[in-house]
Amino acid sequence: MTATEGGTASPVELAARSVRSLWNTLLTVYYANSLSWRALKSGALLFFGFFLWAGSNVVRSYFPDLWFLRFTASYGFVLVVYGPFHHLVVIPVYQRLRRQGRHLSLGSHLHLPNASLAVFLALVVLLGTFPIAPMTIDFRSSLGDGGPDITPDLTCVKGTAGNGTTTVHCHLTESAGVDRVVVESGDRRLTVDEEPPYEFTVLADDMQAVTGTKRFRVDLLAEDGTLVRRFTRSLPMIDEG
């Protein structure tokens, strides 16, 4: 059925018209090339990308088994740079080339904006599959609710053992109020240090990879078992000793 006898459009036709109208509106906004529109779109995509990246990392810090958050974090991380670049550089260049009669097309449908979007999606998939250290943040590192008012810091350096194995040596800047130190990587406990001044060495080979990066966490516990402070360290971000 396409229309009633009275000429009233059917629900299917109304839905199709609404979709076409929405699509045309989106295309108009997408290709809008005035300075104000470029600034508005770039700013909106930058903030959207930042909050998507940060939000994905927050949720993944507490639910590391949600693998798909790697890709939402990757999408937001890339969008922070790509969004402004696409609307401040790619779209203006494409429209200028069209006005000059140079389409810069790689095929009947693969013109410059589409090629740029393809590169963007490829980067999202690549970084979601193989995350880099700056893309991943563990927001549990500053967790310390309920513990005493103690602010020790953790200093770590990388080294190499005699057999060529990478090691990480860490120590606390102060030990007051800390009863023991528990070091874990993923679901694996690496070591427990119960004697001040709380220095320990762990092997990189014993660490588990989280979102593609080897990392470990250090829990400082008080005498009653409450958490004083938690640190999370990524292996690539630790300086050589």
C-alpha positions in Angstrom: 0.0 0.0 0.0 1.4 3.4 -1.0 -1.5 5.8 -0.2 -5.1 5.9 0.8 -7.8 6.8 -1.7 -8.0 10.3 -0.2 -4.4 11.0 -1.0 -3.1 10.7 2.6 0.3 9.2 2.8 0.7 5.8 4.4 2.7 5.3 7.7 5.5 3.8 5.6 5.7 6.8 3.3 5.6 9.2 6.3 8.4 7.3 7.9 10.4 7.3 4.7 9.9 11.0 4.2 11.0 11.7 7.8 14.2 9.6 7.4 15.0 11.4 4.1 14.3 14.8 5.7 16.6 14.0 8.7 19.3 12.7 6.4 19.2 15.8 4.3 19.4 18.0 7.4 22.4 16.0 8.6 24.1 16.4 5.3 23.5 20.1 5.3 25.0 20.4 8.8 27.9 18.1 7.8 28.9 20.2 4.8 28.2 23.6 6.4 31.4 25.4 5.8 31.0 28.9 7.4 33.6 29.7 10.1 31.0 29.6 12.9 29.7 26.2 11.8 33.2 24.8 11.5 34.0 26.0 15.0 30.8 24.7 16.4 31.2 21.2 14.9 34.8 20.9 15.8 34.2 22.0 19.4 31.2 19.6 19.8 33.2 16.6 18.4 36.2 17.5 20.6 34.1 17.5 23.8 32.1 14.4 22.8 35.3 12.5 22.0 36.9 13.6 25.3 33.9 12.6 27.5 33.5 9.3 25.6 37.2 8.4 26.1 37.2 9.4 29.8 33.9 7.7 30.5 34.9 4.5 28.8 38.1 4.5 30.9 36.2 5.1 34.1 33.8 2.3 33.5 36.6 -0.1 32.3 38.6 0.7 35.5 35.9 -1.0 37.5 34.7 -3.6 35.0 37.9 -4.7 33.0 36.0 -7.6 31.4 33.9 -5.3 29.3 36.1 -5.6 26.2 34.0 -3.4 24.0 34.9 -0.4 26.1 38.3 -0.6 24.4 36.7 0.5 21.2 34.5 3.2 22.6 37.6 4.6 24.4 39.5 4.3 21.1 36.7 6.1 19.2 36.7 9.0 21.7 40.5 9.2 21.8 40.8 9.4 18.0 37.8 11.7 17.7 39.4 14.4 19.9 42.0 15.0 17.2 40.1 13.8 14.1 36.9 15.7 14.6 38.4 19.2 14.5 40.8 18.1 11.7 37.9 16.8 9.6 35.8 19.9 9.8 38.6 22.5 9.9 40.7 20.9 7.1 39.1 18.1 5.2 35.7 19.5 4.4 36.9 23.0 3.5 39.6 21.5 1.2 37.1 19.2 -0.4 34.6 22.0 -1.1 37.3 24.3 -2.5 38.5 21.5 -4.9 34.9 21.0 -6.0 34.5 24.6 -6.8 37.7 24.5 -8.8 36.5 21.4 -10.7 39.0 19.1 -9.1 37.0 16.4 -7.3 40.0 14.4 -5.9 38.0 11.2 -6.1 39.4 7.7 -5.8 36.2 6.2 -7.4 32.6 6.9 -8.0 31.8 7.1 -4.2 35.2 7.3 -2.5 35.9 11.1 -2.5 38.1 12.9 0.0 35.7 13.1 3.1 34.8 9.4 2.7 38.5 8.4 2.4 39.2 10.5 5.5 36.3 8.7 7.4 37.7 5.3 6.3 41.1 6.2 7.8 39.4 7.4 11.0 37.5 4.1 11.4 40.6 2.1 10.6 42.5 4.0 13.4 39.6 3.3 15.8 39.7 -0.5 15.1 43.5 -0.5 15.3 43.8 1.3 18.6 40.8 -0.6 20.0 42.6 -3.9 19.2 46.1 -2.7 20.2 45.7 0.1 22.7 48.6 2.5 23.4 49.5 3.6 26.9 48.2 7.2 26.7 44.8 6.0 25.6 44.2 3.9 28.8 43.8 5.3 32.3 43.0 3.4 35.4 40.9 5.8 37.6 41.1 3.4 40.6 44.7 4.6 41.2 43.5 7.4 43.5 41.1 5.2 45.5 41.5 5.7 49.2 38.1 6.0 50.8 37.9 5.1 54.5 41.7 4.9 55.1 43.8 7.2 57.3 45.1 10.6 56.1 48.4 9.3 54.7 49.9 10.4 51.4 52.9 8.2 50.6 54.1 8.1 47.0 55.4 5.2 45.0 58.6 5.4 43.0 59.4 2.8 40.3 62.2 2.2 37.9 62.8 -0.4 35.2 65.9 -2.5 35.1 67.4 -5.6 33.5 68.3 -8.8 35.3 71.4 -10.8 34.5 69.4 -13.1 32.2 68.0 -10.2 30.2 64.6 -10.2 31.9 63.0 -6.8 32.5 62.4 -6.0 36.2 60.6 -3.2 38.0 61.8 -2.0 41.4 59.6 0.1 43.5 59.7 1.7 47.0 57.5 4.0 49.1 58.6 7.5 49.9 57.2 7.0 53.5 55.8 4.0 55.4 53.9 5.6 58.3 50.4 4.1 58.7 51.1 1.3 56.2 51.0 -2.2 57.5 51.6 -4.2 54.3 51.9 -3.7 50.6 50.1 -6.1 48.1 51.2 -6.1 44.5 48.9 -7.7 41.9 48.6 -7.8 38.1 45.2 -8.7 36.7 44.1 -11.6 38.9 47.6 -12.7 39.7 49.3 -11.7 43.0 52.9 -10.9 42.4 54.2 -10.2 45.9 53.3 -9.1 49.5 55.7 -6.9 51.5 55.0 -6.7 55.2 58.2 -5.1 56.4 59.2 -1.4 56.2 60.5 0.4 54.2 58.4 -1.5 51.7 60.7 -2.1 48.7 59.9 -4.8 46.2 61.0 -6.0 42.7 58.7 -7.7 40.3 59.3 -9.3 36.9 57.7 -8.0 33.7 57.2 -11.5 32.5 54.9 -12.1 35.6 52.6 -9.2 34.7 49.3 -9.6 32.9 48.3 -7.3 30.0 45.3 -5.1 30.5 43.9 -3.5 27.4 47.0 -4.6 25.6 49.5 -3.0 28.1 51.3 -4.8 30.9 50.5 -3.2 34.2 50.3 -3.8 37.9 48.6 -2.3 40.9 50.0 -1.7 44.4 47.6 -1.6 47.4 48.8 0.0 50.6 46.8 -1.5 53.5 46.5 -0.3 57.1 46.7 -2.6 60.1 43.0 -3.1 60.1 43.0 -4.1 56.4 41.5 -0.9 55.1 42.9 0.5 51.9 45.2 3.5 52.4 46.0 4.1 48.8 46.1 2.3 45.5 48.6 2.9 42.7 48.5 1.5 39.1 51.6 1.5 37.0 51.9 0.7 33.3 55.2 -0.9 32.2 55.8 1.3 29.2 55.4 4.4 31.3 58.0 3.5 33.9 61.4 5.1 33.4 64.6 3.2 33.1 66.7 3.1 36.3 
